[in-house]
Amino acid sequence: MSDIAATFAADERVEATVRSTMRVPAIQFNHEIVDIVESSALSDGYKALRMTSGAMHDACRLSKVVATGMIFVPSRSGISHHEDEWTAPEQLEAGANLLCKSLLKLAGRCDR
């Protein structure tokens, strides 16, 4: 990150200092849940991308006591965790359907 700050600072002829104030290790979610979410997405014709999230979601805390995974839906311009975040209703519906299908698979009630 300091290389990026140094590049921008040089371009703008200003000084920049980067100081780390917090370091949080990545959380590995339950592989079975992640695999089920991914296979459910692909079987319904959606793209699937395994991602690392820098946000400290509740799921990160819960993953220490219960099998956990996350489903992300695309937001306009990739903006997340900001007041300008916006996701199309059809993307929200697709995410909700994916959640439902994944839960049914986990419950053993859906075989596809």
C-alpha distances in whole Angstrom, upper triangle without the diagonal:
4,5,5,6,9,10,11,12,14,16,17,18,16,15,11,10,8,10,10,13,14,13,15,16,17,21,23,26,29,30,33,32,29,31,34,32,31,34,35,33,34,38,38,36,33,29,27,24,23,19,17,17,14,17,19,23,26,26,24,26,29,28,29,33,33,32,30,28,26,27,25,26,25,24,25,22,20,19,20,20,21,24,24,24,27,28,32,35,35,32,32,36,34,32,35,37,35,34,38,39,36,38,41,40,39,43,44,46,44,45,43
4,5,5,6,9,10,10,12,14,15,16,14,12,9,8,6,9,10,14,15,15,18,19,20,24,26,29,33,33,37,36,33,35,38,36,34,38,39,37,38,41,41,40,36,33,31,28,26,23,21,20,18,20,22,26,29,29,27,29,32,31,32,35,36,36,33,31,30,31,29,30,28,28,28,25,23,23,23,23,24,27,27,27,30,32,35,38,39,35,36,39,38,36,39,41,38,38,42,42,40,42,45,44,43,46,48,50,48,48,47
4,5,5,6,9,10,11,12,14,15,14,13,10,11,9,13,14,17,18,18,21,21,22,26,28,30,34,34,37,36,33,35,38,36,34,38,39,37,37,41,41,39,36,33,31,27,26,23,21,22,19,22,25,28,31,31,29,31,34,33,34,38,38,37,35,33,31,32,29,31,29,28,28,25,23,23,24,25,25,28,28,28,31,32,35,38,39,36,37,40,38,36,39,41,39,39,43,43,41,43,46,45,44,47,49,50,49,49,47
4,5,5,6,9,10,11,12,14,13,12,10,11,10,13,14,17,19,18,20,21,22,25,27,30,33,33,37,35,32,34,37,34,33,36,38,35,35,39,39,37,34,30,29,26,25,22,20,20,18,21,23,26,30,30,28,31,34,32,34,37,38,36,34,31,29,30,27,28,26,25,25,21,20,20,21,22,22,25,24,24,27,29,32,35,36,33,34,37,36,34,37,39,37,37,41,41,39,41,44,43,43,46,48,49,47,47,45
4,5,5,6,9,10,10,12,10,9,6,8,7,11,13,16,18,18,21,22,23,27,29,31,35,36,39,37,34,37,39,37,35,39,40,37,38,42,41,40,36,33,32,28,28,24,22,22,19,21,24,27,30,31,29,31,34,33,35,38,39,38,35,33,31,31,29,30,27,26,26,22,21,21,22,22,22,25,24,25,28,30,33,36,37,34,35,39,38,35,38,41,39,39,42,43,41,43,46,45,44,48,50,51,49,50,48
4,6,5,6,9,10,10,9,8,7,8,9,13,15,18,20,21,24,25,26,29,32,34,38,38,42,40,37,40,42,40,38,42,43,40,41,45,44,42,39,36,34,31,30,27,25,25,22,25,27,30,34,34,32,34,37,37,37,41,42,41,38,36,34,35,32,33,31,29,29,26,25,24,25,26,25,28,28,28,32,34,37,40,41,38,38,42,41,39,42,44,42,42,46,46,44,46,49,48,47,51,53,54,52,53,50
4,5,5,6,9,10,10,10,9,12,12,16,18,21,23,23,25,26,27,30,32,35,38,38,42,40,37,39,42,39,37,41,42,39,40,43,43,41,37,34,33,30,30,27,25,25,23,26,28,31,35,35,33,36,39,38,39,42,43,42,39,36,34,34,31,32,30,28,27,24,23,23,25,26,25,28,27,28,31,32,35,39,39,36,38,41,40,38,41,43,41,42,45,46,44,46,49,48,47,51,52,54,52,52,50
4,5,5,6,8,8,9,8,11,12,16,18,21,23,23,26,27,27,31,33,35,39,39,42,40,37,39,42,39,37,41,42,39,39,43,43,40,37,34,33,30,30,27,25,25,22,25,27,30,34,34,33,35,38,37,39,42,43,41,38,36,34,34,30,31,28,27,25,22,22,21,23,24,23,25,24,25,28,30,33,37,38,35,36,39,39,37,40,42,40,41,44,45,43,45,48,48,47,50,52,53,51,52,49
4,5,5,6,5,6,6,9,11,15,18,20,23,24,26,28,29,33,35,37,41,41,45,43,40,42,45,42,41,44,45,42,43,47,46,44,40,37,36,33,33,30,28,27,24,26,29,32,35,36,34,36,40,39,40,44,44,43,40,38,36,36,33,34,31,30,29,25,25,24,25,26,25,27,26,28,31,33,36,40,41,38,39,42,42,40,43,45,43,43,47,48,46,48,51,51,50,53,55,56,54,55,53
4,5,5,6,8,9,12,14,18,21,23,26,26,29,31,31,35,37,40,43,43,47,45,42,44,47,44,42,46,47,44,44,48,48,45,42,39,38,35,35,32,30,30,27,29,32,35,39,39,37,40,43,42,43,47,47,46,43,41,39,39,36,36,34,32,31,27,27,27,28,29,28,30,29,31,34,36,39,42,43,40,41,45,44,42,45,48,46,46,50,50,48,50,54,53,52,55,57,58,56,57,54
4,6,8,10,11,15,16,20,23,25,27,28,30,32,32,36,38,40,43,43,46,45,42,44,46,43,42,45,46,43,43,47,46,44,40,37,37,34,34,31,30,29,27,29,32,35,39,39,38,40,43,42,44,47,47,46,43,41,38,38,35,35,32,30,29,25,25,25,27,28,27,29,28,29,32,34,36,40,41,38,40,43,42,41,44,46,44,45,49,49,48,50,53,52,52,55,57,57,55,56,53
4,6,9,10,14,16,20,22,25,27,28,31,33,33,36,39,41,44,45,48,46,43,45,47,44,43,46,47,44,45,48,47,45,42,39,38,35,35,32,31,30,28,29,32,35,38,39,38,40,43,43,44,47,48,47,44,41,39,39,35,35,32,30,29,25,26,25,27,27,26,27,26,28,31,34,36,40,41,39,40,43,43,41,44,47,45,45,49,50,48,50,53,53,52,56,57,58,56,57,55
4,7,10,13,16,20,23,25,28,29,32,34,35,38,41,43,46,47,50,48,45,48,50,47,46,49,50,47,48,51,50,48,45,42,41,38,38,35,33,32,30,32,34,37,41,42,40,42,45,45,46,49,50,49,46,44,41,41,38,38,36,34,32,29,29,28,30,30,29,31,30,32,35,37,40,43,45,42,43,47,46,44,47,50,48,48,52,53,51,53,56,56,55,58,60,61,59,60,58
4,7,10,13,16,20,22,25,26,29,32,33,36,39,41,45,45,49,47,44,47,49,46,45,48,49,46,47,51,50,48,44,42,41,37,37,34,32,31,28,29,32,35,38,39,37,39,43,42,43,47,48,47,44,42,40,40,37,37,35,33,32,28,28,27,28,28,27,29,28,30,33,36,39,42,44,41,42,46,45,43,46,49,47,47,51,52,50,51,55,54,54,57,59,60,58,59,57
4,7,10,13,17,19,22,24,27,29,31,34,37,39,43,44,47,46,43,45,48,45,44,48,49,46,47,51,50,48,45,42,40,37,36,33,31,29,26,28,30,33,37,38,36,37,41,40,41,45,46,45,42,41,39,39,36,37,35,33,32,29,29,27,28,28,27,29,29,31,34,37,40,43,44,42,42,46,45,43,46,48,47,46,50,51,49,51,54,54,52,55,58,59,57,58,56
4,7,10,13,16,18,20,23,25,27,30,33,36,39,40,43,42,39,42,44,41,41,44,45,43,44,47,47,45,42,39,37,34,33,29,27,26,23,24,26,30,33,34,32,34,37,37,37,41,42,41,39,37,35,36,33,34,32,30,30,27,26,25,25,25,24,27,27,28,31,34,37,40,42,39,39,43,42,40,43,45,43,43,47,48,46,47,50,50,49,52,54,55,54,55,53
4,6,10,12,15,17,21,23,25,28,31,34,37,39,42,40,38,41,43,41,40,44,45,42,43,47,47,45,42,39,37,33,32,29,26,25,21,23,24,28,31,32,30,31,35,34,35,38,40,39,37,36,34,35,33,34,32,31,31,28,27,25,25,24,24,27,27,28,32,34,38,41,42,39,39,43,42,40,42,45,43,42,46,47,45,46,49,49,47,50,53,54,53,54,52
4,7,10,12,13,17,19,21,24,27,30,34,35,38,37,34,37,39,37,36,40,41,39,40,44,44,42,39,36,34,30,29,25,22,21,18,20,21,25,28,29,26,28,31,31,31,35,36,36,33,32,31,32,29,31,30,28,29,26,24,23,23,22,22,25,26,26,30,32,36,38,40,36,36,40,39,37,39,42,40,39,43,44,41,42,46,45,44,47,49,51,49,50,49
4,6,9,11,15,17,20,23,26,29,32,34,37,36,34,37,39,37,36,40,41,39,41,44,44,43,39,37,34,31,29,25,22,21,17,19,20,23,26,27,24,25,29,29,29,32,34,34,32,31,30,31,29,31,31,29,30,28,26,24,23,22,23,26,27,27,31,33,36,39,40,37,37,40,39,37,39,42,39,38,42,43,40,41,45,45,43,46,48,50,49,50,48
4,6,7,11,14,16,19,23,25,29,30,34,32,30,34,36,34,34,37,38,36,38,41,41,41,37,34,32,28,26,23,19,18,14,16,16,20,23,24,21,22,26,25,25,29,30,30,28,28,27,29,27,29,29,28,29,27,24,23,22,20,22,25,26,26,30,31,35,37,38,35,34,38,37,34,36,39,37,35,39,40,37,38,42,41,39,42,45,46,46,47,45
4,7,10,14,16,19,23,25,28,30,34,32,30,34,36,34,34,38,38,37,39,42,42,41,37,35,32,29,27,23,20,18,14,15,15,19,21,22,19,20,24,24,24,27,29,29,27,27,26,28,27,29,29,28,29,28,25,23,21,19,21,24,26,25,29,31,35,37,38,35,34,37,37,34,35,38,36,35,38,40,37,37,41,41,39,41,44,46,45,46,45
4,7,10,13,15,19,21,25,27,30,29,27,30,32,30,31,34,35,34,36,39,39,39,35,33,30,27,24,21,17,15,12,12,12,16,18,19,16,16,20,20,20,23,25,26,24,24,23,25,24,27,27,26,28,27,24,22,20,18,20,23,25,24,28,29,33,35,36,33,32,35,34,31,33,36,33,32,35,36,34,34,38,37,35,38,40,42,42,43,42
4,7,10,12,16,19,22,24,27,26,24,28,30,28,28,32,33,32,33,37,37,37,33,31,28,24,22,18,15,13,10,12,11,15,17,18,14,15,19,18,18,22,23,24,22,21,21,24,23,26,26,26,28,27,23,22,20,19,21,25,26,25,28,29,33,35,36,32,31,34,33,30,32,34,32,30,34,35,32,32,36,35,33,36,38,40,40,41,40
4,7,9,13,15,18,20,24,22,21,24,26,25,25,29,30,29,31,34,34,34,31,28,25,22,19,16,12,11,9,10,9,12,14,14,11,12,15,14,14,18,20,20,18,18,18,21,20,23,24,24,27,26,22,22,19,18,21,24,26,24,27,27,31,32,33,30,29,32,31,27,29,31,29,27,30,31,28,29,32,31,29,32,34,36,36,37,36
4,6,10,13,16,18,21,20,19,22,24,23,23,27,28,27,29,32,32,32,29,27,23,20,17,14,11,11,9,11,10,13,15,14,10,12,15,13,13,17,18,18,16,16,17,20,20,23,24,25,28,27,23,23,20,20,23,26,27,25,28,28,31,33,33,29,29,31,30,27,28,30,28,26,29,30,27,27,31,30,27,30,32,35,34,35,34
4,7,9,13,14,18,17,15,18,21,19,19,23,24,23,25,28,29,29,25,23,20,17,13,11,7,8,8,10,10,12,14,12,9,12,14,12,13,16,17,16,14,13,14,16,17,20,21,22,25,24,21,21,18,18,22,25,26,24,26,25,29,30,30,26,26,28,27,23,25,27,24,23,26,26,23,24,28,26,24,27,29,32,31,31,31
4,6,10,12,15,14,13,16,18,17,18,21,22,22,23,26,27,27,24,22,19,16,13,11,8,9,10,11,10,10,12,9,6,9,11,8,9,13,13,12,10,10,11,15,16,19,21,23,26,26,22,22,19,19,22,26,27,24,26,25,28,29,29,25,25,27,25,22,23,25,22,20,23,24,20,21,24,23,21,24,26,28,28,28,28
4,7,8,11,11,10,13,15,15,15,18,20,20,21,24,25,25,23,21,17,15,11,11,9,11,12,14,13,13,14,11,9,11,12,8,10,13,12,10,9,9,11,14,16,19,21,23,27,27,23,23,21,21,25,28,29,26,27,26,29,29,29,25,25,26,24,21,23,24,20,19,22,22,18,19,22,21,18,22,23,26,25,26,25
4,6,9,8,7,10,12,12,13,16,17,17,19,21,22,23,21,19,16,14,11,11,10,11,14,14,13,12,12,9,8,11,10,7,9,11,10,7,6,5,8,11,14,17,20,22,26,26,22,23,20,21,24,27,28,25,26,24,27,27,26,23,22,23,21,18,19,20,17,16,18,18,15,15,19,17,15,18,20,22,22,22,22
4,6,5,6,9,10,11,12,14,16,17,18,20,22,23,21,20,16,16,13,14,13,15,17,18,17,15,15,11,11,13,11,8,10,11,9,5,6,6,10,13,16,19,22,25,28,29,25,26,23,24,28,30,31,27,28,26,28,28,27,24,23,24,22,19,20,20,17,15,18,17,13,14,17,15,12,15,17,20,19,20,20
4,5,5,6,8,10,10,12,14,15,16,18,20,21,19,18,15,14,11,13,14,16,19,20,19,18,18,14,14,16,15,12,14,15,12,9,9,8,11,13,16,19,22,25,28,29,25,27,25,25,29,32,32,29,29,27,29,29,27,24,24,24,22,19,20,20,17,16,18,17,13,15,17,14,12,16,17,19,19,18,18
4,6,5,6,9,10,10,12,14,15,16,18,20,19,18,15,16,13,16,17,18,22,22,21,19,19,15,16,18,16,13,15,15,12,9,9,9,12,14,17,20,23,26,29,30,27,29,26,27,31,33,33,30,30,27,29,28,27,24,23,23,21,18,19,19,15,14,16,14,11,12,14,11,9,12,13,16,15,15,15
4,5,5,6,9,10,10,12,14,15,17,19,17,17,14,14,12,14,15,16,19,19,19,17,16,13,14,16,14,11,14,14,11,7,7,6,9,10,14,17,20,23,26,28,24,26,23,24,28,30,30,26,26,24,25,25,23,21,20,20,18,15,16,15,12,11,13,12,8,9,12,10,8,11,13,15,14,15,15
4,5,5,6,9,10,11,12,14,16,17,15,14,10,10,8,11,12,14,17,18,18,16,16,13,14,17,15,12,16,16,14,10,8,6,8,9,12,15,17,21,24,25,22,23,21,22,26,28,28,25,25,22,24,24,22,19,19,19,17,14,16,16,12,11,14,13,9,12,14,12,11,15,16,18,16,16,16
4,6,5,6,8,10,11,12,14,15,14,13,10,11,10,13,15,17,21,21,22,20,20,17,17,20,18,16,19,19,16,12,12,10,11,12,14,17,19,23,26,27,24,26,24,25,29,31,31,27,27,24,25,25,23,20,21,21,18,16,17,16,13,13,15,13,10,12,14,11,11,15,15,17,15,14,13
4,5,5,6,8,10,10,12,14,13,14,11,13,12,15,17,19,22,22,23,20,20,17,18,21,19,16,20,19,16,12,12,10,11,11,14,16,19,23,26,27,24,26,24,26,29,31,31,27,26,23,24,23,21,19,19,18,15,14,15,13,10,10,11,9,6,9,10,7,8,11,11,13,11,11,10
4,6,5,6,9,10,11,13,11,11,9,10,10,13,15,16,20,20,20,18,18,15,17,20,18,16,19,20,16,13,11,8,8,8,11,12,15,19,22,24,21,23,21,22,26,28,27,23,23,20,20,20,18,15,15,15,12,10,12,11,7,8,10,8,6,9,11,9,10,13,14,15,13,13,12
4,5,5,6,9,10,11,9,9,6,8,8,11,14,16,20,20,21,20,21,17,19,22,20,18,22,22,19,16,14,11,10,9,11,13,15,19,22,23,20,22,21,23,26,28,28,24,23,20,21,21,19,16,17,17,13,12,14,13,9,11,13,11,9,12,14,12,13,16,16,17,15,14,12
4,5,5,6,9,10,10,10,8,11,12,15,18,20,24,24,25,23,24,20,22,25,23,21,24,24,21,17,16,13,14,12,15,16,18,22,24,26,23,26,25,27,30,32,31,27,26,23,23,23,20,18,18,18,14,14,15,13,10,12,13,10,9,12,13,10,12,15,15,15,12,11,9
4,6,5,6,9,9,10,9,12,13,16,19,20,24,24,25,22,23,20,22,25,23,21,24,24,21,18,16,13,13,11,14,14,17,20,23,25,23,25,24,26,29,30,29,25,24,21,20,20,17,15,16,14,11,11,12,10,7,9,10,7,6,10,10,9,11,14,13,13,10,10,8
4,6,5,6,5,7,6,10,12,14,18,19,22,22,24,22,23,20,22,25,23,22,25,26,22,19,17,14,13,10,11,11,13,17,20,22,19,22,21,23,26,28,26,23,21,18,18,17,15,12,13,13,9,9,11,9,6,9,11,9,9,12,13,12,14,17,17,17,14,14,11
4,5,5,5,6,7,10,12,16,19,21,24,25,27,25,26,23,24,28,26,24,28,28,25,22,20,16,16,13,14,14,16,19,22,23,21,24,23,26,29,30,29,25,24,20,20,20,17,15,17,16,12,13,15,13,10,13,15,12,12,15,16,14,16,19,19,18,15,14,11
4,5,7,10,10,14,16,19,22,24,28,28,29,27,28,25,27,30,28,26,29,29,26,23,21,18,18,15,17,16,18,22,24,26,24,27,26,29,31,33,31,28,26,22,21,21,18,16,18,16,13,14,15,12,10,13,14,10,11,15,14,12,15,18,17,16,12,11,8
4,6,9,11,14,17,19,23,24,27,27,29,26,27,25,27,30,28,27,30,30,27,24,22,19,17,15,16,15,16,20,22,24,23,25,25,27,29,30,29,25,23,19,18,17,14,13,15,13,9,11,13,10,8,12,12,10,11,15,14,14,17,19,18,17,13,13,10
4,7,9,13,16,19,22,23,27,27,29,27,28,26,28,31,29,28,32,32,29,26,23,20,19,15,16,14,15,19,20,22,21,24,24,27,29,30,28,25,22,19,18,18,14,13,15,14,11,13,15,12,11,15,16,13,14,18,18,17,20,22,21,20,17,16,13
4,6,10,13,15,19,20,23,24,26,24,25,23,25,28,27,25,29,30,27,24,21,17,16,12,12,11,12,15,17,19,17,20,20,23,25,26,25,21,19,16,15,15,12,10,13,12,9,10,13,11,9,13,15,13,13,17,18,17,19,22,22,21,18,18,14
4,7,10,12,16,18,21,22,24,23,25,22,23,27,26,25,28,29,26,23,21,17,15,12,11,10,11,14,16,17,15,19,19,22,24,26,24,21,19,16,16,17,15,12,14,15,11,12,15,14,12,15,17,15,15,19,20,19,20,23,23,23,20,20,17
4,7,9,13,15,18,19,21,20,22,19,20,24,23,21,25,26,23,20,17,14,12,10,10,10,11,15,17,18,16,18,18,21,23,26,24,21,20,17,18,19,16,13,15,16,12,11,15,14,11,13,16,15,13,17,19,17,18,22,22,22,19,19,16
4,6,10,12,15,17,19,18,21,18,18,22,22,20,23,25,23,20,17,13,12,10,9,10,11,14,17,17,14,17,16,19,22,24,23,20,19,17,19,20,18,15,17,18,15,13,17,17,14,15,19,17,16,19,21,19,20,23,24,25,22,22,20
4,7,10,13,15,17,16,18,16,15,19,19,17,20,22,20,17,14,11,10,10,10,12,13,16,19,19,15,18,17,19,22,25,24,21,21,19,21,22,21,17,18,20,17,15,18,18,15,15,19,18,15,18,21,19,19,22,23,25,22,22,20
4,6,10,12,14,14,16,14,14,17,18,16,19,21,20,17,14,11,10,10,9,12,12,15,17,17,13,15,14,16,19,22,21,18,19,18,20,22,21,18,18,20,18,15,18,20,16,17,20,20,18,20,23,21,21,24,26,27,25,25,24
4,7,9,11,12,15,13,11,15,16,14,17,20,19,17,14,11,10,12,11,14,14,16,19,18,14,15,14,15,18,22,21,19,20,20,22,24,24,20,20,23,21,18,20,22,19,19,22,22,20,21,25,23,22,26,27,29,28,28,27
4,5,8,9,12,11,10,13,15,14,16,19,19,17,14,11,10,11,10,13,13,14,17,17,13,13,11,11,15,18,19,16,18,18,21,22,23,19,19,22,20,17,19,22,19,18,22,23,20,21,25,24,23,26,28,29,28,29,28
4,6,9,12,12,10,13,16,15,17,20,20,19,16,14,13,14,13,15,16,16,18,18,14,13,11,11,14,17,18,16,19,19,23,25,25,22,21,24,23,20,22,25,22,21,25,26,23,25,28,28,26,29,31,33,32,33,32
4,6,9,10,9,12,14,14,16,19,19,18,15,14,12,13,12,15,15,15,18,18,14,13,10,8,12,15,17,14,17,18,21,23,24,20,19,23,22,19,20,23,21,20,23,25,22,23,27,27,25,28,31,32,31,32,31
4,7,8,6,8,11,12,13,16,16,17,14,13,12,14,14,17,18,18,21,21,18,16,13,11,14,17,19,17,20,20,24,25,26,23,21,24,24,20,21,24,22,20,23,25,23,23,26,27,24,27,30,31,31,32,32
4,5,6,7,9,10,13,14,14,14,11,11,9,12,12,15,17,17,20,21,18,16,13,11,15,17,19,16,18,18,22,22,23,20,18,21,21,17,18,21,19,17,20,22,19,19,23,23,21,24,27,28,28,30,29
4,5,5,6,9,11,12,12,13,10,11,10,13,14,17,20,20,23,24,21,20,16,14,17,20,22,19,21,21,24,24,25,22,20,22,22,18,18,21,20,17,19,22,19,18,22,23,20,22,25,27,27,29,29
4,5,5,6,9,10,9,9,6,7,7,11,12,16,19,20,23,24,21,20,17,16,19,22,23,20,22,21,24,23,24,21,19,21,20,16,17,19,17,14,17,19,16,15,19,19,17,19,22,24,24,26,26
4,6,5,7,10,10,10,8,9,9,13,14,18,20,21,25,25,21,21,17,16,20,23,24,22,23,23,26,26,27,23,22,24,23,19,20,22,20,18,21,22,19,19,22,22,19,22,25,27,27,28,28
4,5,6,8,9,11,9,11,12,16,17,21,23,24,28,28,25,24,20,18,22,24,26,24,26,25,28,29,29,26,24,26,26,22,22,25,23,20,22,24,21,20,24,24,21,23,26,28,28,30,30
4,5,6,6,8,7,10,11,15,17,21,23,25,28,29,26,25,21,20,23,26,28,25,26,25,28,28,28,25,23,25,24,20,20,22,20,17,20,21,18,17,20,20,17,19,22,24,25,27,27
4,5,5,6,5,8,11,14,17,20,23,25,28,29,25,25,22,21,25,27,29,26,27,26,29,28,29,26,24,25,24,20,21,22,20,17,20,21,17,16,20,19,16,18,21,23,24,25,26
4,6,8,9,12,14,18,20,24,27,28,32,32,28,28,25,23,27,30,32,29,30,29,32,32,32,29,27,29,28,24,24,26,24,21,23,24,21,20,23,22,19,21,24,26,27,28,29
4,7,9,13,15,19,22,25,28,30,33,34,31,30,27,25,29,31,33,30,32,30,33,32,33,30,28,29,28,24,24,26,23,20,22,23,20,18,21,21,17,19,22,24,25,27,28
4,6,10,13,16,19,23,26,28,32,33,29,29,26,25,28,31,32,29,30,28,31,30,30,27,25,26,25,22,21,22,20,17,18,19,16,14,17,17,14,15,18,20,22,23,24
4,7,11,14,17,21,24,26,30,31,27,28,25,24,28,30,31,28,29,27,29,28,28,25,23,24,23,19,19,20,17,15,17,17,13,12,15,14,11,13,16,18,19,20,21
4,7,10,14,17,20,22,26,27,24,24,21,21,24,27,28,24,25,23,25,25,25,22,20,21,20,16,16,18,15,12,15,16,12,12,15,14,12,14,17,19,19,21,21
4,7,10,14,17,19,23,24,20,21,18,19,22,25,25,22,22,20,22,22,22,19,17,18,17,13,14,15,12,10,13,14,10,11,15,14,12,15,17,19,18,20,19
4,7,10,13,15,19,20,17,18,15,15,19,21,22,18,18,17,19,19,19,15,14,16,14,10,12,14,11,9,13,14,11,12,15,15,14,17,19,20,19,21,20
4,7,10,13,16,18,15,16,14,15,18,20,20,16,16,14,15,16,15,12,11,12,10,7,9,11,8,7,11,12,10,12,15,15,15,17,19,20,18,20,18
4,7,9,13,14,11,12,10,12,15,17,17,13,13,11,13,14,14,10,10,12,10,7,10,12,10,10,14,15,13,15,18,18,18,21,23,23,21,23,21
4,7,10,12,10,11,10,13,15,16,15,11,10,8,9,10,10,6,7,10,8,6,9,11,10,11,14,15,15,17,19,20,20,23,24,24,22,24,21
4,7,9,7,9,9,12,14,15,13,10,9,6,8,11,10,7,9,12,10,9,13,15,13,15,18,19,18,21,23,23,24,26,28,28,25,27,24
4,6,5,6,7,10,11,12,10,6,5,5,7,11,11,8,10,13,13,12,15,17,16,17,20,21,21,23,26,26,27,29,31,30,28,30,27
4,5,6,9,12,11,12,9,7,6,6,8,12,13,10,12,15,15,15,18,20,19,21,23,25,25,27,29,30,30,33,34,34,32,33,30
4,5,9,12,12,13,10,8,9,10,12,15,16,14,15,19,18,18,21,23,22,23,26,27,27,29,31,32,32,35,37,36,34,35,32
4,6,10,11,13,10,8,9,9,12,15,16,13,14,18,17,16,19,21,20,21,24,25,24,26,29,29,29,32,34,34,32,33,30
4,7,7,9,7,5,8,9,13,16,17,14,15,19,18,17,20,22,21,22,25,26,25,27,30,31,30,33,35,35,33,35,32
4,5,8,8,5,8,10,13,16,17,14,14,18,18,15,18,21,20,19,23,24,23,25,28,28,28,31,33,33,31,33,31
4,7,8,7,10,12,16,17,20,17,16,19,20,17,19,22,21,20,24,26,24,25,29,29,29,31,34,34,33,35,33
4,5,5,9,12,16,18,20,18,17,21,22,19,21,24,24,23,26,29,28,28,32,33,32,34,37,37,36,38,36
4,5,8,12,15,17,20,18,17,21,22,20,22,25,25,24,27,30,29,30,33,34,34,36,38,38,37,39,37
4,6,10,13,15,18,16,16,20,21,20,21,24,24,24,27,29,29,30,33,34,34,36,38,38,36,38,36
4,7,10,13,15,13,13,16,17,16,18,21,21,21,24,26,25,26,29,30,30,32,35,34,33,35,33
4,7,9,12,10,10,14,15,14,16,19,19,19,22,24,24,25,28,29,29,31,34,33,31,33,31
4,6,8,7,7,10,11,11,13,15,16,16,19,20,21,22,25,26,27,28,30,29,28,29,27
4,5,5,6,9,10,11,13,14,15,17,19,20,21,23,25,26,27,29,30,29,27,29,26
4,5,5,6,9,10,10,12,14,15,16,18,20,21,23,24,26,27,29,27,25,27,25
4,5,5,6,9,10,10,12,14,15,16,18,20,21,22,24,26,27,25,23,25,22
4,5,5,6,9,10,10,12,14,15,16,18,20,21,22,24,26,24,22,24,21
4,5,5,6,9,10,11,12,14,15,17,18,20,21,23,24,23,21,24,22
4,5,5,6,8,10,10,12,14,15,16,18,20,21,22,21,19,21,19
4,5,5,6,9,10,10,12,14,15,16,18,20,21,19,17,19,17
4,5,5,6,9,10,10,12,14,15,16,18,20,19,17,19,17
4,5,5,6,9,10,11,12,14,15,16,18,17,16,18,17
4,5,5,6,8,10,11,12,14,15,16,15,13,15,14
4,5,5,6,9,10,11,12,14,15,14,12,14,12
4,6,5,6,9,10,10,12,14,14,12,15,14
4,5,5,6,9,10,11,12,11,10,13,13
4,5,5,6,9,10,10,9,7,10,9
4,5,5,6,9,10,10,8,10,10
4,5,5,6,9,9,9,12,12
4,5,5,6,5,5,9,10
4,5,5,6,5,7,8
4,5,8,8,10,12
4,6,8,10,13
4,6,7,10
4,7,10
4,6
4
